[in-house]
């Protein structure tokens, strides 16, 4: 079941930004897993000596780790100026 949001989505809302960033990260992980598993599957079935597959997986994996570090450690989800939290909690 997809997540439901109890009020009108607004990128200025800190909770919405956190959820949106984590959902984007989950999509990034899914695309990484699908593409790399397909790439390595074909490589194995073909008995191919594709040395570039190590580079693709490694570089993309590092990018994925960087994305995770940003989302879970660096990102600032404090409310943005001009946001009225009481009005948002009353909706829904």
matplotlib code that plots the C-alpha trace (Angstrom):
import matplotlib.pyplot as plt

x = [0.0, 1.5, 2.0, -0.9, -0.5, -3.1, -2.8, -2.2, 1.4, 3.7, 7.4, 7.9, 6.6, 9.6, 7.8, 6.8, 10.3, 11.7, 9.2, 9.7, 13.5, 13.2, 10.8, 13.1, 16.0, 13.9, 13.3, 17.1, 17.8, 15.2, 16.6, 20.2, 19.2, 17.2, 19.8, 22.8, 21.2, 20.2, 23.6, 25.4, 22.8, 23.5, 27.2, 27.1, 24.8, 27.0, 30.2, 31.3, 34.5, 33.0, 35.4, 33.3, 30.6, 32.8, 33.1, 29.4, 28.4, 31.1, 30.6, 26.8, 27.1, 29.3, 26.7, 24.0, 26.0, 26.5, 22.7, 22.1, 24.6, 22.9, 19.4, 20.0, 22.8, 23.2, 19.8, 18.2, 14.5, 13.7, 10.6, 11.1, 10.3, 6.7, 5.2, 2.4, 2.5, -0.8, -2.7, -1.2, -2.0, -5.7, -6.1, -7.1]
y = [0.0, 3.4, 5.9, 8.3, 12.0, 13.4, 17.0, 18.8, 18.0, 21.0, 20.9, 23.5, 20.9, 19.2, 15.9, 15.8, 16.6, 13.8, 11.3, 12.4, 12.1, 8.6, 7.5, 8.8, 6.9, 3.7, 4.2, 4.7, 1.5, -0.4, 0.8, 0.1, -3.5, -4.2, -2.8, -4.4, -7.7, -7.8, -6.7, -9.4, -12.0, -11.3, -11.2, -14.6, -16.3, -15.0, -16.0, -12.5, -10.9, -7.5, -5.7, -2.5, -4.2, -3.8, -0.1, 0.4, -1.4, 0.2, 3.8, 3.5, 1.9, 4.8, 7.2, 5.2, 5.3, 9.1, 9.5, 7.5, 9.5, 12.7, 11.5, 10.0, 12.1, 15.5, 16.6, 19.4, 18.9, 21.9, 23.8, 26.5, 30.1, 31.2, 27.9, 27.8, 24.4, 24.9, 25.4, 22.2, 20.0, 21.2, 20.0, 16.5]
z = [0.0, -0.9, 1.8, 2.3, 3.2, 5.5, 4.2, 0.9, -0.2, 0.1, -0.5, 2.3, 4.8, 6.5, 7.0, 3.3, 2.2, 4.3, 3.0, -0.6, -0.3, 1.2, -1.5, -4.2, -2.5, -2.5, -6.3, -6.8, -4.9, -6.9, -10.3, -9.2, -8.2, -11.3, -13.8, -12.1, -11.6, -15.3, -16.3, -14.3, -15.3, -19.0, -18.3, -16.6, -19.2, -22.1, -20.4, -21.3, -20.1, -19.6, -17.3, -17.6, -15.5, -12.4, -13.1, -13.7, -10.5, -8.4, -9.5, -9.3, -5.9, -4.7, -6.0, -4.2, -0.9, -1.4, -1.9, 1.3, 3.3, 2.1, 2.9, 6.3, 7.7, 5.9, 4.7, 6.8, 7.2, 9.4, 8.4, 5.8, 6.5, 5.8, 6.8, 9.3, 11.0, 12.8, 9.5, 8.0, 11.0, 10.9, 7.3, 6.4]

ax = plt.figure().add_subplot(projection="3d")
ax.plot(x, y, z, "-o")
ax.set_aspect("equal")
plt.show()
